[in-house]
Amino acid sequence: MGVIWTKYQRVCATCRHWTGPRVFRWGSRDRVEVEPNAEGQCLLHRGWSRQRPSQSCPDWEPLDAFR
C-alpha cells in the first residue's frame, strides 16, 4: 500500500513536474497514491534525478488534474 498525498501538500508526488508513478484514488481528483520507494525525475530541474515523492522545492506547481 502506498502513501496518500492531497493536493494541498506541496511535495513531488503532487507536483506537475515530477515524472514518478502515481495513481488517483477514491474517485476524487484531489488525492494521489504513491509507493513510498517510488522515484521520478523533475522535468523542471532536469539535473535532479531520482526524486522521492516526499521531497519538495520552491518551484512546486499543482498537477493539472488538481486545477
N, CA, C and O atoms as a GROMACS GRO file, in nm:
protein
  268
    1MET      N    1   0.085  -0.118   0.000
    1MET     CA    2   0.000   0.000   0.000
    1MET      C    3   0.089   0.124   0.000
    1MET      O    4   0.192   0.128   0.066
    2GLY      N    5   0.046   0.223  -0.075
    2GLY     CA    6   0.125   0.344  -0.088
    2GLY      C    7   0.086   0.453   0.010
    2GLY      O    8   0.001   0.435   0.097
    3VAL      N    9   0.151   0.564  -0.006
    3VAL     CA   10   0.126   0.683   0.076
    3VAL      C   11   0.029   0.772   0.001
    3VAL      O   12   0.042   0.790  -0.120
    4ILE      N   13  -0.068   0.827   0.071
    4ILE     CA   14  -0.168   0.916   0.010
    4ILE      C   15  -0.126   1.061   0.032
    4ILE      O   16  -0.094   1.101   0.144
    5TRP      N   17  -0.125   1.137  -0.074
    5TRP     CA   18  -0.093   1.280  -0.069
    5TRP      C   19  -0.214   1.357  -0.123
    5TRP      O   20  -0.275   1.316  -0.221
    6THR      N   21  -0.248   1.468  -0.060
    6THR     CA   22  -0.358   1.551  -0.109
    6THR      C   23  -0.303   1.666  -0.191
    6THR      O   24  -0.183   1.695  -0.189
    7LYS      N   25  -0.392   1.731  -0.263
    7LYS     CA   26  -0.349   1.842  -0.348
    7LYS      C   27  -0.297   1.961  -0.268
    7LYS      O   28  -0.239   2.053  -0.326
    8TYR      N   29  -0.318   1.960  -0.138
    8TYR     CA   30  -0.270   2.070  -0.054
    8TYR      C   31  -0.128   2.049  -0.002
    8TYR      O   32  -0.070   2.139   0.059
    9GLN      N   33  -0.073   1.932  -0.026
    9GLN     CA   34   0.062   1.901   0.021
    9GLN      C   35   0.162   1.929  -0.091
    9GLN      O   36   0.154   1.868  -0.198
   10ARG      N   37   0.254   2.019  -0.066
   10ARG     CA   38   0.349   2.063  -0.168
   10ARG      C   39   0.473   1.975  -0.170
   10ARG      O   40   0.580   2.013  -0.122
   11VAL      N   41   0.455   1.856  -0.226
   11VAL     CA   42   0.564   1.759  -0.237
   11VAL      C   43   0.572   1.713  -0.382
   11VAL      O   44   0.482   1.739  -0.461
   12CYS      N   45   0.680   1.646  -0.416
   12CYS     CA   46   0.699   1.599  -0.554
   12CYS      C   47   0.581   1.515  -0.603
   12CYS      O   48   0.543   1.526  -0.720
   13ALA      N   49   0.524   1.433  -0.518
   13ALA     CA   50   0.414   1.346  -0.559
   13ALA      C   51   0.294   1.423  -0.614
   13ALA      O   52   0.218   1.370  -0.695
   14THR      N   53   0.275   1.547  -0.572
   14THR     CA   54   0.161   1.627  -0.619
   14THR      C   55   0.202   1.738  -0.715
   14THR      O   56   0.120   1.823  -0.750
   15CYS      N   57   0.327   1.737  -0.758
   15CYS     CA   58   0.377   1.842  -0.846
   15CYS      C   59   0.366   1.801  -0.992
   15CYS      O   60   0.388   1.685  -1.027
   16ARG      N   61   0.334   1.896  -1.077
   16ARG     CA   62   0.320   1.868  -1.220
   16ARG      C   63   0.453   1.836  -1.287
   16ARG      O   64   0.453   1.780  -1.396
   17HIS      N   65   0.564   1.870  -1.227
   17HIS     CA   66   0.695   1.848  -1.288
   17HIS      C   67   0.756   1.712  -1.255
   17HIS      O   68   0.855   1.672  -1.317
   18TRP      N   69   0.698   1.639  -1.160
   18TRP     CA   70   0.753   1.511  -1.118
   18TRP      C   71   0.703   1.400  -1.209
   18TRP      O   72   0.583   1.393  -1.238
   19THR      N   73   0.793   1.312  -1.255
   19THR     CA   74   0.756   1.207  -1.350
   19THR      C   75   0.735   1.071  -1.287
   19THR      O   76   0.713   0.973  -1.359
   20GLY      N   77   0.740   1.061  -1.157
   20GLY     CA   78   0.726   0.931  -1.091
   20GLY      C   79   0.584   0.875  -1.102
   20GLY      O   80   0.490   0.948  -1.134
   21PRO      N   81   0.570   0.745  -1.073
   21PRO     CA   82   0.438   0.680  -1.082
   21PRO      C   83   0.345   0.723  -0.968
   21PRO      O   84   0.387   0.731  -0.853
   22ARG      N   85   0.221   0.750  -1.001
   22ARG     CA   86   0.119   0.787  -0.902
   22ARG      C   87  -0.018   0.751  -0.958
   22ARG      O   88  -0.037   0.743  -1.079
   23VAL      N   89  -0.113   0.729  -0.867
   23VAL     CA   90  -0.247   0.688  -0.906
   23VAL      C   91  -0.347   0.774  -0.830
   23VAL      O   92  -0.331   0.795  -0.709
   24PHE      N   93  -0.449   0.824  -0.898
   24PHE     CA   94  -0.555   0.898  -0.831
   24PHE      C   95  -0.645   0.800  -0.758
   24PHE      O   96  -0.673   0.692  -0.810
   25ARG      N   97  -0.689   0.835  -0.637
   25ARG     CA   98  -0.765   0.744  -0.553
   25ARG      C   99  -0.901   0.799  -0.511
   25ARG      O  100  -0.926   0.920  -0.517
   26TRP      N  101  -0.988   0.707  -0.468
   26TRP     CA  102  -1.120   0.735  -0.411
   26TRP      C  103  -1.212   0.810  -0.505
   26TRP      O  104  -1.298   0.886  -0.460
   27GLY      N  105  -1.196   0.792  -0.635
   27GLY     CA  106  -1.284   0.857  -0.731
   27GLY      C  107  -1.274   1.008  -0.725
   27GLY      O  108  -1.361   1.078  -0.777
   28SER      N  109  -1.171   1.057  -0.664
   28SER     CA  110  -1.154   1.201  -0.646
   28SER      C  111  -1.027   1.245  -0.717
   28SER      O  112  -0.930   1.170  -0.725
   29ARG      N  113  -1.028   1.365  -0.767
   29ARG     CA  114  -0.911   1.418  -0.834
   29ARG      C  115  -0.828   1.506  -0.740
   29ARG      O  116  -0.751   1.589  -0.787
   30ASP      N  117  -0.844   1.488  -0.609
   30ASP     CA  118  -0.766   1.571  -0.518
   30ASP      C  119  -0.669   1.491  -0.431
   30ASP      O  120  -0.612   1.545  -0.336
   31ARG      N  121  -0.650   1.361  -0.464
   31ARG     CA  122  -0.557   1.277  -0.388
   31ARG      C  123  -0.484   1.182  -0.483
   31ARG      O  124  -0.541   1.133  -0.580
   32VAL      N  125  -0.358   1.160  -0.452
   32VAL     CA  126  -0.281   1.062  -0.528
   32VAL      C  127  -0.217   0.962  -0.432
   32VAL      O  128  -0.186   0.995  -0.317
   33GLU      N  129  -0.199   0.842  -0.480
   33GLU     CA  130  -0.130   0.740  -0.402
   33GLU      C  131   0.002   0.710  -0.472
   33GLU      O  132   0.007   0.693  -0.594
   34VAL      N  133   0.108   0.704  -0.393
   34VAL     CA  134   0.240   0.681  -0.446
   34VAL      C  135   0.311   0.580  -0.355
   34VAL      O  136   0.303   0.590  -0.232
   35GLU      N  137   0.379   0.486  -0.415
   35GLU     CA  138   0.458   0.391  -0.336
   35GLU      C  139   0.571   0.468  -0.267
   35GLU      O  140   0.634   0.553  -0.331
   36PRO      N  141   0.598   0.441  -0.142
   36PRO     CA  142   0.698   0.518  -0.067
   36PRO      C  143   0.839   0.511  -0.126
   36PRO      O  144   0.919   0.603  -0.106
   37ASN      N  145   0.871   0.404  -0.196
   37ASN     CA  146   1.005   0.392  -0.254
   37ASN      C  147   1.009   0.434  -0.401
   37ASN      O  148   1.109   0.411  -0.469
   38ALA      N  149   0.902   0.494  -0.450
   38ALA     CA  150   0.897   0.539  -0.590
   38ALA      C  151   1.000   0.649  -0.614
   38ALA      O  152   1.035   0.725  -0.524
   39GLU      N  153   1.046   0.656  -0.737
   39GLU     CA  154   1.140   0.761  -0.776
   39GLU      C  155   1.095   0.818  -0.909
   39GLU      O  156   1.034   0.748  -0.990
   40GLY      N  157   1.125   0.943  -0.932
   40GLY     CA  158   1.094   1.007  -1.058
   40GLY      C  159   1.189   1.122  -1.080
   40GLY      O  160   1.263   1.162  -0.991
   41GLN      N  161   1.186   1.175  -1.200
   41GLN     CA  162   1.270   1.291  -1.230
   41GLN      C  163   1.185   1.416  -1.228
   41GLN      O  164   1.064   1.412  -1.248
   42CYS      N  165   1.252   1.528  -1.204
   42CYS     CA  166   1.186   1.658  -1.210
   42CYS      C  167   1.209   1.715  -1.349
   42CYS      O  168   1.323   1.735  -1.390
   43LEU      N  169   1.101   1.742  -1.421
   43LEU     CA  170   1.114   1.796  -1.556
   43LEU      C  171   1.160   1.941  -1.555
   43LEU      O  172   1.218   1.988  -1.654
   44LEU      N  173   1.136   2.010  -1.448
   44LEU     CA  174   1.178   2.149  -1.437
   44LEU      C  175   1.327   2.160  -1.405
   44LEU      O  176   1.397   2.245  -1.460
   45HIS      N  177   1.372   2.075  -1.318
   45HIS     CA  178   1.513   2.073  -1.276
   45HIS      C  179   1.575   1.943  -1.328
   45HIS      O  180   1.598   1.850  -1.251
   46ARG      N  181   1.603   1.938  -1.455
   46ARG     CA  182   1.648   1.814  -1.520
   46ARG      C  183   1.775   1.756  -1.458
   46ARG      O  184   1.800   1.636  -1.472
   47GLY      N  185   1.855   1.836  -1.392
   47GLY     CA  186   1.974   1.785  -1.328
   47GLY      C  187   1.944   1.705  -1.203
   47GLY      O  188   2.030   1.632  -1.153
   48TRP      N  189   1.822   1.718  -1.152
   48TRP     CA  190   1.783   1.644  -1.032
   48TRP      C  191   1.730   1.509  -1.076
   48TRP      O  192   1.628   1.501  -1.143
   49SER      N  193   1.796   1.404  -1.038
   49SER     CA  194   1.747   1.272  -1.077
   49SER      C  195   1.704   1.195  -0.953
   49SER      O  196   1.750   1.220  -0.842
   50ARG      N  197   1.616   1.102  -0.975
   50ARG     CA  198   1.567   1.012  -0.870
   50ARG      C  199   1.510   1.087  -0.750
   50ARG      O  200   1.551   1.065  -0.636
   51GLN      N  201   1.416   1.173  -0.776
   51GLN     CA  202   1.347   1.246  -0.670
   51GLN      C  203   1.247   1.154  -0.602
   51GLN      O  204   1.174   1.080  -0.669
   52ARG      N  205   1.242   1.158  -0.472
   52ARG     CA  206   1.144   1.082  -0.394
   52ARG      C  207   1.012   1.160  -0.389
   52ARG      O  208   1.014   1.283  -0.400
   53PRO      N  209   0.899   1.092  -0.373
   53PRO     CA  210   0.770   1.160  -0.372
   53PRO      C  211   0.752   1.258  -0.257
   53PRO      O  212   0.671   1.350  -0.268
   54SER      N  213   0.824   1.240  -0.147
   54SER     CA  214   0.807   1.328  -0.031
   54SER      C  215   0.894   1.452  -0.036
   54SER      O  216   0.884   1.538   0.052
   55GLN      N  217   0.980   1.464  -0.136
   55GLN     CA  218   1.065   1.582  -0.146
   55GLN      C  219   0.985   1.700  -0.199
   55GLN      O  220   0.878   1.683  -0.257
   56SER      N  221   1.039   1.818  -0.179
   56SER     CA  222   0.972   1.938  -0.230
   56SER      C  223   1.077   2.042  -0.267
   56SER      O  224   1.195   2.029  -0.235
   57CYS      N  225   1.030   2.147  -0.335
   57CYS     CA  226   1.119   2.257  -0.371
   57CYS      C  227   1.034   2.383  -0.388
   57CYS      O  228   0.911   2.374  -0.391
   58PRO      N  229   1.095   2.499  -0.398
   58PRO     CA  230   1.018   2.624  -0.409
   58PRO      C  231   0.947   2.641  -0.543
   58PRO      O  232   0.865   2.731  -0.557
   59ASP      N  233   0.976   2.556  -0.642
   59ASP     CA  234   0.913   2.568  -0.773
   59ASP      C  235   0.794   2.474  -0.791
   59ASP      O  236   0.751   2.450  -0.904
   60TRP      N  237   0.742   2.421  -0.682
   60TRP     CA  238   0.628   2.329  -0.687
   60TRP      C  239   0.509   2.393  -0.759
   60TRP      O  240   0.479   2.510  -0.737
   61GLU      N  241   0.444   2.315  -0.844
   61GLU     CA  242   0.319   2.356  -0.910
   61GLU      C  243   0.223   2.238  -0.901
   61GLU      O  244   0.266   2.124  -0.915
   62PRO      N  245   0.093   2.263  -0.879
   62PRO     CA  246  -0.001   2.152  -0.865
   62PRO      C  247  -0.019   2.076  -0.995
   62PRO      O  248  -0.003   2.132  -1.103
   63LEU      N  249  -0.051   1.948  -0.983
   63LEU     CA  250  -0.084   1.870  -1.101
   63LEU      C  251  -0.199   1.936  -1.176
   63LEU      O  252  -0.285   1.999  -1.115
   64ASP      N  253  -0.200   1.923  -1.307
   64ASP     CA  254  -0.309   1.981  -1.386
   64ASP      C  255  -0.446   1.927  -1.344
   64ASP      O  256  -0.546   1.998  -1.352
   65ALA      N  257  -0.449   1.801  -1.300
   65ALA     CA  258  -0.575   1.741  -1.257
   65ALA      C  259  -0.631   1.808  -1.132
   65ALA      O  260  -0.750   1.798  -1.104
   66PHE      N  261  -0.547   1.874  -1.055
   66PHE     CA  262  -0.590   1.941  -0.933
   66PHE      C  263  -0.648   2.080  -0.958
   66PHE      O  264  -0.709   2.139  -0.869
   67ARG      N  265  -0.630   2.131  -1.076
   67ARG     CA  266  -0.674   2.269  -1.104
   67ARG      C  267  -0.820   2.277  -1.133
   67ARG      O  268  -0.872   2.386  -1.158
   0.00000   0.00000   0.00000
